[in-house]
Amino acid sequence: MQKVLLVDDEKRMLDLVALYLKPHHYLCTKALGPFEALRYLDKETYDLILLDVMMPEMDGWELCREIRKVSDVPIIMLTAREQQEDIIKGLKLGADDYVTKPFNEGELLARMEALLRRRAPKKSIEVKGLFWDEDRFELSYQNQSIKLTPKEFLMLGQLLKNPDKVFSRDQLIQLVWGFDSETEGRTIDSHVRNVREKIRQVGFPIDDHFLTVWGIGYKWVNETE
């Protein structure tokens, strides 16, 4: 269930939006004003924020600026204003979308779903015919199945999900084996050799994509010269 923080200085509006979202499996926290919202944000993490612009003491733009100092949580601004400059101002301050009141409930729901969908972690990745599918726990190239061990599969997934990011051996150990693991760096090197060899055997140019960054670790690149 997705957690949504509703921020408005009108209790009636908070109750109304929460009532509409509840059947759609959103867990709503109602913050009556910006300062209550900041207190909630100090204690909890949320999947999305619906933020009213016109509030006394601190308006939605200022609150958006404060939130962006500590979080990249998706923000949809809700306001009766329709001027183009207000929309631009909100987006420049870090809002992800903008809905004017009175809003269409279906449109608001669709915009929320679109934002959350873009934030969802990738479950499948395709690079030049190489297909990594987390749900099926399968790796294939041009319909040829590539048999990896669970640790090899997860390690490759970390690299594929974060192209161009360099992972040290210690980072890969923590991400794949866990913080308490006694696995050593040479185990990572062994897994890398195995993954490269298995993928190389089916004809994918693995050495152009799965790169060693000497003295640091490994990275995956999608684009090659």
Secondary structure, DSSP 8 states (H G I E B T S, - for coil): -EEEEEEES-HHHHHHHHHHHGGGTEEEEEEESHHHHHHHHHH---SEEEEES--SSS-HHHHHHHHHTT----EEEEES---HHHHHHHHHTT-SEEEESS--HHHHHHHHHHHHHHHS--SEEEETTEEEETTTTEEEETTEEE---HHHHHHHHHHHHSTT--EEHHHHIIIII-TT----HHHHHHHHHHHHHHHHTTT--GGGTEEEETTTEEEE-S---
